[in-house]
Amino acid sequence: MATALPDPPAALALTREEPLSRHTYMHIGGPAAYFAVPEDIDHLSRIATWAAEAGLPLRVLGGGSNVLVADAGVRAVVVSLRRACGAVAFDGTRVEAGAAAMLPALARAAAERDLGGLEFAVGIPGSVGGALQSNAGIGDGRAIGPLVRSVTVLRGGVPVTLEADAVRFDYRTSTLHAAGELVLAATLALTARPRAEVEAEMRALLEARQRTQPTAEPNAGSIFRNPPGDAAGRLIDAAGCKGLAVGHASVSTLHANFIVHDGAGTAADIAALMAEVQRRVFAACGVRLRPEVEWWGDGDPPEAFRFADTA
Ligand SMILES: Cc1cc2nc3c(=O)[nH]c(=O)nc-3n(C[C@H](O)[C@H](O)[C@H](O)COP(=O)(O)OP(=O)(O)OC[C@H]3O[C@@H](n4cnc5c(N)ncnc54)[C@H](O)[C@@H]3O)c2cc1C
Protein backbone atom coordinates (compact mmCIF):
# COMPACT_ATOMS: atom_id res chain seq x y z
CA MET A 1 0.00 0.00 0.00
CA ALA A 2 1.31 3.47 -0.87
CA THR A 3 2.42 5.47 2.16
CA ALA A 4 0.51 8.67 3.00
CA LEU A 5 1.91 11.86 1.54
CA PRO A 6 3.47 14.29 4.03
CA ASP A 7 2.26 17.87 4.55
CA PRO A 8 4.88 20.33 3.32
CA PRO A 9 5.59 23.61 5.17
CA ALA A 10 3.21 26.30 3.84
CA ALA A 11 6.18 28.59 3.13
CA LEU A 12 7.28 26.27 0.32
CA ALA A 13 4.08 27.15 -1.62
CA LEU A 14 3.65 23.63 -3.02
CA THR A 15 0.32 22.82 -4.62
CA ARG A 16 -1.09 19.30 -4.32
CA GLU A 17 -2.37 17.13 -7.15
CA GLU A 18 -1.53 19.54 -9.95
CA PRO A 19 -2.64 18.02 -13.29
CA LEU A 20 0.50 17.80 -15.41
CA SER A 21 -1.63 17.74 -18.56
CA ARG A 22 -1.70 21.52 -18.07
CA HIS A 23 2.07 21.66 -18.40
CA THR A 24 2.97 19.12 -21.09
CA TYR A 25 3.11 19.80 -24.80
CA MET A 26 0.94 16.73 -25.44
CA HIS A 27 -1.67 17.91 -22.88
CA ILE A 28 -1.43 14.46 -21.33
CA GLY A 29 -0.52 13.45 -17.79
CA GLY A 30 -2.07 12.84 -14.40
CA PRO A 31 -1.35 14.84 -11.25
CA ALA A 32 1.96 15.59 -9.61
CA ALA A 33 1.69 14.86 -5.89
CA TYR A 34 3.33 18.29 -5.35
CA PHE A 35 4.01 21.08 -7.79
CA ALA A 36 5.75 24.43 -7.44
CA VAL A 37 7.05 27.35 -9.41
CA PRO A 38 9.86 28.53 -7.09
CA GLU A 39 10.50 32.27 -6.94
CA ASP A 40 14.28 31.98 -6.87
CA ILE A 41 17.18 29.58 -6.32
CA ASP A 42 16.88 29.79 -2.55
CA HIS A 43 13.21 28.78 -2.74
CA LEU A 44 14.12 25.97 -5.17
CA SER A 45 16.82 24.67 -2.87
CA ARG A 46 14.49 24.68 0.14
CA ILE A 47 11.99 22.65 -1.91
CA ALA A 48 14.79 20.26 -2.94
CA THR A 49 15.82 19.81 0.70
CA TRP A 50 12.24 19.10 1.79
CA ALA A 51 11.71 16.62 -1.05
CA ALA A 52 14.89 14.76 -0.06
CA GLU A 53 13.83 14.67 3.60
CA ALA A 54 10.36 13.42 2.60
CA GLY A 55 11.93 10.73 0.40
CA LEU A 56 10.24 12.11 -2.72
CA PRO A 57 11.92 12.48 -6.10
CA LEU A 58 12.33 16.05 -7.38
CA ARG A 59 11.56 16.37 -11.08
CA VAL A 60 12.09 19.47 -13.20
CA LEU A 61 9.57 20.14 -15.92
CA GLY A 62 10.77 22.43 -18.69
CA GLY A 63 8.57 22.89 -21.75
CA GLY A 64 7.12 19.42 -21.14
CA SER A 65 7.79 18.63 -24.79
CA ASN A 66 9.78 15.43 -24.32
CA VAL A 67 7.96 13.66 -21.50
CA LEU A 68 5.03 11.26 -21.43
CA VAL A 69 3.44 11.50 -17.99
CA ALA A 70 1.44 8.51 -16.70
CA ASP A 71 -2.33 8.97 -16.49
CA ALA A 72 -2.04 8.11 -12.79
CA GLY A 73 0.44 10.96 -12.33
CA VAL A 74 3.69 10.92 -10.38
CA ARG A 75 4.44 10.64 -6.69
CA ALA A 76 7.06 13.37 -6.88
CA VAL A 77 7.73 17.04 -6.31
CA VAL A 78 7.60 18.63 -9.75
CA VAL A 79 9.06 22.10 -10.24
CA SER A 80 8.89 24.57 -13.08
CA LEU A 81 11.87 26.93 -13.16
CA ARG A 82 10.10 29.59 -15.23
CA ARG A 83 10.35 32.20 -12.47
CA ALA A 84 13.63 31.22 -10.85
CA CYS A 85 15.64 30.57 -14.03
CA GLY A 86 13.99 32.46 -16.88
CA ALA A 87 16.56 35.24 -17.34
CA VAL A 88 18.66 35.70 -20.46
CA ALA A 89 21.72 38.00 -20.67
CA PHE A 90 23.75 38.63 -23.81
CA ASP A 91 27.41 39.65 -23.58
CA GLY A 92 29.09 40.06 -26.97
CA THR A 93 28.71 36.75 -28.78
CA ARG A 94 27.90 34.87 -25.58
CA VAL A 95 24.57 34.41 -23.91
CA GLU A 96 23.88 33.25 -20.39
CA ALA A 97 20.46 31.63 -20.57
CA GLY A 98 18.41 30.51 -17.60
CA ALA A 99 17.36 26.86 -17.75
CA ALA A 100 13.73 27.83 -18.32
CA ALA A 101 14.46 30.09 -21.29
CA MET A 102 12.66 28.62 -24.30
CA LEU A 103 14.77 27.75 -27.34
CA PRO A 104 12.60 29.44 -30.03
CA ALA A 105 12.53 32.74 -28.09
CA LEU A 106 16.26 32.50 -27.41
CA ALA A 107 17.02 31.86 -31.09
CA ARG A 108 14.93 34.92 -32.03
CA ALA A 109 16.52 37.12 -29.36
CA ALA A 110 19.95 36.10 -30.69
CA ALA A 111 18.88 36.96 -34.25
CA GLU A 112 17.83 40.46 -33.11
CA ARG A 113 21.44 40.94 -31.93
CA ASP A 114 22.92 39.68 -35.21
CA LEU A 115 23.92 36.38 -33.62
CA GLY A 116 23.63 32.95 -35.19
CA GLY A 117 24.26 29.45 -33.92
CA LEU A 118 20.78 28.74 -32.57
CA GLU A 119 18.94 28.78 -35.90
CA PHE A 120 18.45 24.99 -35.67
CA ALA A 121 16.59 25.44 -32.36
CA VAL A 122 13.82 27.73 -33.59
CA GLY A 123 11.37 24.87 -34.07
CA ILE A 124 12.24 22.91 -30.91
CA PRO A 125 9.59 23.76 -28.28
CA GLY A 126 11.80 23.01 -25.27
CA SER A 127 13.70 24.89 -22.60
CA VAL A 128 17.46 25.28 -22.34
CA GLY A 129 17.49 22.89 -19.35
CA GLY A 130 15.55 20.22 -21.25
CA ALA A 131 17.68 20.74 -24.36
CA LEU A 132 20.90 20.22 -22.40
CA GLN A 133 19.60 16.94 -20.96
CA SER A 134 18.95 15.50 -24.41
CA ASN A 135 21.49 17.48 -26.45
CA ALA A 136 18.56 18.68 -28.55
CA GLY A 137 19.32 19.11 -32.21
CA ILE A 138 18.20 18.50 -35.76
CA GLY A 139 18.84 15.93 -38.48
CA ASP A 140 21.83 17.69 -40.05
CA GLY A 141 23.85 17.16 -36.85
CA ARG A 142 23.49 20.63 -35.34
CA ALA A 143 22.75 20.44 -31.61
CA ILE A 144 23.04 22.54 -28.47
CA GLY A 145 26.02 20.65 -27.00
CA PRO A 146 28.78 22.21 -29.14
CA LEU A 147 27.58 25.73 -28.20
CA VAL A 148 27.91 25.15 -24.46
CA ARG A 149 30.76 26.92 -22.66
CA SER A 150 29.56 26.31 -19.10
CA VAL A 151 26.59 24.91 -17.25
CA THR A 152 25.41 25.93 -13.79
CA VAL A 153 23.78 23.17 -11.77
CA LEU A 154 22.29 22.95 -8.29
CA ARG A 155 24.35 20.67 -6.04
CA GLY A 156 23.75 20.34 -2.34
CA GLY A 157 21.49 23.39 -2.47
CA VAL A 158 24.08 25.69 -4.06
CA PRO A 159 24.79 26.67 -7.68
CA VAL A 160 27.97 25.11 -9.08
CA THR A 161 29.36 26.08 -12.48
CA LEU A 162 30.80 23.31 -14.65
CA GLU A 163 33.09 24.19 -17.55
CA ALA A 164 32.19 22.70 -20.93
CA ASP A 165 34.83 19.97 -20.74
CA ALA A 166 33.15 18.56 -17.62
CA VAL A 167 30.02 17.70 -19.61
CA ARG A 168 29.72 15.24 -22.50
CA PHE A 169 27.04 15.50 -25.16
CA ASP A 170 26.11 12.59 -27.41
CA TYR A 171 23.20 11.83 -29.73
CA ARG A 172 20.11 12.91 -27.75
CA THR A 173 21.75 12.51 -24.38
CA SER A 174 24.32 14.08 -22.10
CA THR A 175 26.19 13.29 -18.91
CA LEU A 176 23.96 15.90 -17.21
CA HIS A 177 21.05 13.53 -17.78
CA ALA A 178 22.96 10.46 -16.63
CA ALA A 179 24.08 12.27 -13.46
CA GLY A 180 20.61 13.63 -12.71
CA GLU A 181 21.92 17.21 -12.54
CA LEU A 182 19.43 20.00 -11.95
CA VAL A 183 20.39 22.64 -14.51
CA LEU A 184 19.98 26.30 -13.54
CA ALA A 185 21.62 28.06 -16.50
CA ALA A 186 24.10 27.70 -19.34
CA THR A 187 26.48 29.97 -21.18
CA LEU A 188 26.39 29.44 -24.94
CA ALA A 189 28.88 30.73 -27.50
CA LEU A 190 27.12 32.14 -30.57
CA THR A 191 28.52 33.54 -33.82
CA ALA A 192 28.20 36.98 -35.39
CA ARG A 193 25.78 36.68 -38.34
CA PRO A 194 23.51 39.31 -39.93
CA ARG A 195 19.98 39.22 -38.56
CA ALA A 196 18.43 38.92 -42.02
CA GLU A 197 20.45 35.78 -42.75
CA VAL A 198 19.63 34.22 -39.38
CA GLU A 199 15.93 34.97 -39.77
CA ALA A 200 15.84 33.68 -43.35
CA GLU A 201 17.36 30.38 -42.24
CA MET A 202 14.95 30.10 -39.31
CA ARG A 203 12.00 30.73 -41.61
CA ALA A 204 13.20 28.02 -43.99
CA LEU A 205 13.61 25.54 -41.12
CA LEU A 206 10.12 26.30 -39.79
CA GLU A 207 8.61 25.94 -43.27
CA ALA A 208 10.31 22.57 -43.67
CA ARG A 209 8.78 21.44 -40.34
CA GLN A 210 5.34 22.62 -41.46
CA ARG A 211 5.66 20.53 -44.61
CA THR A 212 7.03 17.38 -43.01
CA GLN A 213 5.71 17.22 -39.43
CA PRO A 214 2.21 17.25 -37.91
CA THR A 215 2.07 20.70 -36.31
CA ALA A 216 -1.68 20.99 -35.70
CA GLU A 217 -2.17 18.00 -33.37
CA PRO A 218 -0.61 17.43 -29.93
CA ASN A 219 2.58 15.35 -30.15
CA ALA A 220 5.99 14.99 -28.52
CA GLY A 221 8.21 15.42 -31.55
CA SER A 222 10.17 12.34 -32.56
CA ILE A 223 8.82 9.54 -30.43
CA PHE A 224 11.70 7.09 -31.07
CA ARG A 225 15.43 7.62 -31.38
CA ASN A 226 17.03 7.04 -34.74
CA PRO A 227 18.91 3.74 -34.59
CA PRO A 228 22.56 3.99 -35.71
CA GLY A 229 22.73 4.61 -39.46
CA ASP A 230 18.98 4.66 -40.01
CA ALA A 231 15.88 6.76 -39.38
CA ALA A 232 13.12 5.60 -37.05
CA GLY A 233 10.52 7.21 -39.34
CA ARG A 234 11.74 5.22 -42.34
CA LEU A 235 11.56 1.94 -40.41
CA ILE A 236 8.08 2.67 -39.02
CA ASP A 237 6.86 3.56 -42.50
CA ALA A 238 8.47 0.40 -43.95
CA ALA A 239 6.68 -1.67 -41.28
CA GLY A 240 3.37 -0.26 -42.52
CA CYS A 241 2.56 1.63 -39.31
CA LYS A 242 1.55 5.04 -40.72
CA GLY A 243 -2.01 5.71 -39.54
CA LEU A 244 -1.93 2.81 -37.03
CA ALA A 245 -4.13 3.78 -34.06
CA VAL A 246 -4.72 2.80 -30.44
CA GLY A 247 -7.55 4.55 -28.65
CA HIS A 248 -7.28 8.25 -29.43
CA ALA A 249 -3.63 8.10 -30.55
CA SER A 250 -2.28 7.36 -34.00
CA VAL A 251 0.96 7.27 -35.95
CA SER A 252 1.06 10.46 -38.02
CA THR A 253 0.38 9.93 -41.69
CA LEU A 254 2.71 12.85 -42.45
CA HIS A 255 5.77 11.68 -40.47
CA ALA A 256 5.87 8.13 -39.16
CA ASN A 257 8.09 8.97 -36.17
CA PHE A 258 5.41 11.24 -34.71
CA ILE A 259 2.50 9.97 -32.61
CA VAL A 260 -0.41 12.38 -32.48
CA HIS A 261 -3.69 12.32 -30.61
CA ASP A 262 -7.06 13.90 -31.14
CA GLY A 263 -7.20 15.79 -27.84
CA ALA A 264 -8.68 12.91 -25.84
CA GLY A 265 -5.58 10.69 -25.96
CA THR A 266 -4.13 9.19 -22.80
CA ALA A 267 -0.63 8.17 -21.80
CA ALA A 268 -1.89 4.56 -21.93
CA ASP A 269 -2.97 5.04 -25.57
CA ILE A 270 0.40 6.50 -26.55
CA ALA A 271 2.43 3.88 -24.68
CA ALA A 272 0.38 0.99 -26.10
CA LEU A 273 0.76 2.37 -29.62
CA MET A 274 4.50 2.78 -29.13
CA ALA A 275 4.77 -0.86 -28.04
CA GLU A 276 2.77 -2.02 -31.06
CA VAL A 277 5.01 0.03 -33.38
CA GLN A 278 8.10 -1.47 -31.73
CA ARG A 279 6.71 -5.00 -32.24
CA ARG A 280 5.86 -4.40 -35.90
CA VAL A 281 9.21 -2.72 -36.68
CA PHE A 282 11.07 -5.56 -34.96
CA ALA A 283 9.08 -8.14 -36.92
CA ALA A 284 9.57 -6.33 -40.25
CA CYS A 285 13.11 -4.99 -39.89
CA GLY A 286 14.73 -6.71 -36.90
CA VAL A 287 15.37 -3.36 -35.18
CA ARG A 288 14.27 -2.60 -31.63
CA LEU A 289 13.26 1.05 -31.48
CA ARG A 290 14.08 2.94 -28.30
CA PRO A 291 11.88 5.80 -27.14
CA GLU A 292 13.20 9.35 -27.45
CA VAL A 293 10.40 10.66 -25.26
CA GLU A 294 10.88 10.06 -21.53
CA TRP A 295 8.39 8.19 -19.36
CA TRP A 296 7.33 9.82 -16.09
CA GLY A 297 5.44 7.44 -13.84
CA ASP A 298 5.66 5.40 -10.66
CA GLY A 299 6.48 1.71 -10.55
CA ASP A 300 7.39 -0.34 -13.60
CA PRO A 301 7.34 1.58 -16.89
CA PRO A 302 5.01 0.39 -19.65
CA GLU A 303 6.36 -2.14 -22.14
CA ALA A 304 7.43 0.48 -24.69
CA PHE A 305 9.88 2.01 -22.18
CA ARG A 306 11.41 -1.14 -20.74
CA PHE A 307 14.48 -0.97 -22.96
CA ALA A 308 14.68 2.82 -22.95
CA ASP A 309 18.16 2.97 -21.47
CA THR A 310 19.82 0.04 -23.13
CA ALA A 311 21.50 0.03 -26.52
C1 LIG B 1 6.71 19.51 -31.99
C2 LIG B 1 7.99 19.04 -31.38
C3 LIG B 1 9.16 19.10 -32.12
C4 LIG B 1 10.38 18.68 -31.56
N1 LIG B 1 11.51 18.75 -32.32
C5 LIG B 1 12.68 18.37 -31.77
C6 LIG B 1 13.90 18.44 -32.53
O1 LIG B 1 13.92 18.85 -33.68
N2 LIG B 1 15.05 18.06 -31.93
C7 LIG B 1 15.09 17.62 -30.64
O2 LIG B 1 16.18 17.31 -30.14
N3 LIG B 1 13.96 17.52 -29.90
C8 LIG B 1 12.78 17.89 -30.43
N4 LIG B 1 11.62 17.80 -29.70
C9 LIG B 1 11.69 17.24 -28.34
C10 LIG B 1 11.87 18.30 -27.23
O3 LIG B 1 11.37 19.56 -27.62
C11 LIG B 1 13.32 18.45 -26.81
O4 LIG B 1 13.81 17.23 -26.31
C12 LIG B 1 13.48 19.53 -25.74
O5 LIG B 1 14.85 19.81 -25.58
C13 LIG B 1 12.86 19.15 -24.42
O6 LIG B 1 12.89 20.28 -23.58
P1 LIG B 1 11.76 20.54 -22.50
O7 LIG B 1 12.15 21.76 -21.76
O8 LIG B 1 10.42 20.50 -23.11
O9 LIG B 1 11.99 19.27 -21.57
P2 LIG B 1 10.88 18.49 -20.75
O10 LIG B 1 10.07 17.68 -21.68
O11 LIG B 1 10.19 19.40 -19.81
O12 LIG B 1 11.83 17.53 -19.91
C14 LIG B 1 12.64 16.56 -20.56
C15 LIG B 1 13.67 16.06 -19.56
O13 LIG B 1 14.56 17.14 -19.24
C16 LIG B 1 14.54 17.33 -17.82
N5 LIG B 1 14.73 18.75 -17.56
C17 LIG B 1 14.08 19.81 -18.06
N6 LIG B 1 14.59 20.94 -17.56
C18 LIG B 1 15.57 20.58 -16.72
C19 LIG B 1 16.47 21.30 -15.87
N7 LIG B 1 16.47 22.62 -15.82
N8 LIG B 1 17.36 20.59 -15.14
C20 LIG B 1 17.36 19.24 -15.17
N9 LIG B 1 16.54 18.51 -15.94
C21 LIG B 1 15.66 19.19 -16.70
C22 LIG B 1 13.20 16.84 -17.35
O14 LIG B 1 13.24 16.54 -15.96
C23 LIG B 1 13.05 15.62 -18.23
O15 LIG B 1 13.85 14.58 -17.70
C24 LIG B 1 10.41 18.20 -30.24
C25 LIG B 1 9.21 18.15 -29.49
C26 LIG B 1 8.04 18.56 -30.05
C27 LIG B 1 6.78 18.51 -29.24
Ligand as a Chemical Component Dictionary entry (heavy atoms), coordinates in Angstrom:
data_LIG
# 
_chem_comp.id                   LIG 
_chem_comp.type                 NON-POLYMER 
_chem_comp.pdbx_formal_charge   0 
_chem_comp.three_letter_code    LIG 
# 
loop_
_chem_comp_atom.comp_id 
_chem_comp_atom.atom_id 
_chem_comp_atom.alt_atom_id 
_chem_comp_atom.type_symbol 
_chem_comp_atom.charge 
_chem_comp_atom.model_Cartn_x 
_chem_comp_atom.model_Cartn_y 
_chem_comp_atom.model_Cartn_z 
_chem_comp_atom.pdbx_ordinal 
LIG C1  C1  C 0 6.705  19.505 -31.986 1  
LIG C2  C2  C 0 7.991  19.041 -31.381 2  
LIG C3  C3  C 0 9.161  19.102 -32.118 3  
LIG C4  C4  C 0 10.377 18.681 -31.562 4  
LIG N1  N1  N 0 11.515 18.753 -32.317 5  
LIG C5  C5  C 0 12.681 18.368 -31.768 6  
LIG C6  C6  C 0 13.904 18.444 -32.532 7  
LIG O1  O1  O 0 13.924 18.854 -33.685 8  
LIG N2  N2  N 0 15.047 18.062 -31.930 9  
LIG C7  C7  C 0 15.089 17.619 -30.640 10 
LIG O2  O2  O 0 16.185 17.305 -30.143 11 
LIG N3  N3  N 0 13.960 17.524 -29.899 12 
LIG C8  C8  C 0 12.777 17.889 -30.430 13 
LIG N4  N4  N 0 11.622 17.796 -29.697 14 
LIG C9  C9  C 0 11.695 17.240 -28.340 15 
LIG C10 C10 C 0 11.866 18.299 -27.231 16 
LIG O3  O3  O 0 11.367 19.560 -27.624 17 
LIG C11 C11 C 0 13.317 18.449 -26.811 18 
LIG O4  O4  O 0 13.808 17.231 -26.310 19 
LIG C12 C12 C 0 13.477 19.533 -25.744 20 
LIG O5  O5  O 0 14.850 19.814 -25.579 21 
LIG C13 C13 C 0 12.863 19.150 -24.417 22 
LIG O6  O6  O 0 12.891 20.280 -23.580 23 
LIG P1  P1  P 0 11.764 20.537 -22.500 24 
LIG O7  O7  O 0 12.146 21.756 -21.761 25 
LIG O8  O8  O 0 10.420 20.503 -23.107 26 
LIG O9  O9  O 0 11.991 19.274 -21.568 27 
LIG P2  P2  P 0 10.881 18.487 -20.751 28 
LIG O10 O10 O 0 10.066 17.679 -21.679 29 
LIG O11 O11 O 0 10.186 19.397 -19.812 30 
LIG O12 O12 O 0 11.835 17.530 -19.906 31 
LIG C14 C14 C 0 12.642 16.563 -20.558 32 
LIG C15 C15 C 0 13.672 16.064 -19.562 33 
LIG O13 O13 O 0 14.557 17.136 -19.238 34 
LIG C16 C16 C 0 14.542 17.331 -17.825 35 
LIG N5  N5  N 0 14.733 18.753 -17.556 36 
LIG C17 C17 C 0 14.077 19.811 -18.060 37 
LIG N6  N6  N 0 14.586 20.944 -17.562 38 
LIG C18 C18 C 0 15.569 20.582 -16.717 39 
LIG C19 C19 C 0 16.465 21.298 -15.865 40 
LIG N7  N7  N 0 16.474 22.617 -15.821 41 
LIG N8  N8  N 0 17.356 20.592 -15.136 42 
LIG C20 C20 C 0 17.363 19.242 -15.171 43 
LIG N9  N9  N 0 16.538 18.506 -15.942 44 
LIG C21 C21 C 0 15.665 19.189 -16.698 45 
LIG C22 C22 C 0 13.204 16.836 -17.350 46 
LIG O14 O14 O 0 13.243 16.540 -15.962 47 
LIG C23 C23 C 0 13.048 15.619 -18.232 48 
LIG O15 O15 O 0 13.847 14.577 -17.705 49 
LIG C24 C24 C 0 10.408 18.203 -30.241 50 
LIG C25 C25 C 0 9.213  18.145 -29.487 51 
LIG C26 C26 C 0 8.035  18.560 -30.053 52 
LIG C27 C27 C 0 6.777  18.510 -29.235 53 
# 
loop_
_chem_comp_bond.comp_id 
_chem_comp_bond.atom_id_1 
_chem_comp_bond.atom_id_2 
_chem_comp_bond.value_order 
_chem_comp_bond.pdbx_ordinal 
LIG C1  C2  SING 1  
LIG C2  C3  SING 2  
LIG C2  C26 DOUB 3  
LIG C3  C4  DOUB 4  
LIG C4  N1  SING 5  
LIG C4  C24 SING 6  
LIG N1  C5  DOUB 7  
LIG C5  C6  SING 8  
LIG C5  C8  SING 9  
LIG C6  O1  DOUB 10 
LIG C6  N2  SING 11 
LIG N2  C7  SING 12 
LIG C7  O2  DOUB 13 
LIG C7  N3  SING 14 
LIG N3  C8  DOUB 15 
LIG C8  N4  SING 16 
LIG N4  C9  SING 17 
LIG N4  C24 SING 18 
LIG C9  C10 SING 19 
LIG C10 O3  SING 20 
LIG C10 C11 SING 21 
LIG C11 O4  SING 22 
LIG C11 C12 SING 23 
LIG C12 O5  SING 24 
LIG C12 C13 SING 25 
LIG C13 O6  SING 26 
LIG O6  P1  SING 27 
LIG P1  O7  DOUB 28 
LIG P1  O8  SING 29 
LIG P1  O9  SING 30 
LIG O9  P2  SING 31 
LIG P2  O10 DOUB 32 
LIG P2  O11 SING 33 
LIG P2  O12 SING 34 
LIG O12 C14 SING 35 
LIG C14 C15 SING 36 
LIG C15 O13 SING 37 
LIG C15 C23 SING 38 
LIG O13 C16 SING 39 
LIG C16 N5  SING 40 
LIG C16 C22 SING 41 
LIG N5  C17 SING 42 
LIG N5  C21 SING 43 
LIG C17 N6  DOUB 44 
LIG N6  C18 SING 45 
LIG C18 C19 SING 46 
LIG C18 C21 DOUB 47 
LIG C19 N7  SING 48 
LIG C19 N8  DOUB 49 
LIG N8  C20 SING 50 
LIG C20 N9  DOUB 51 
LIG N9  C21 SING 52 
LIG C22 O14 SING 53 
LIG C22 C23 SING 54 
LIG C23 O15 SING 55 
LIG C24 C25 DOUB 56 
LIG C25 C26 SING 57 
LIG C26 C27 SING 58 
# 
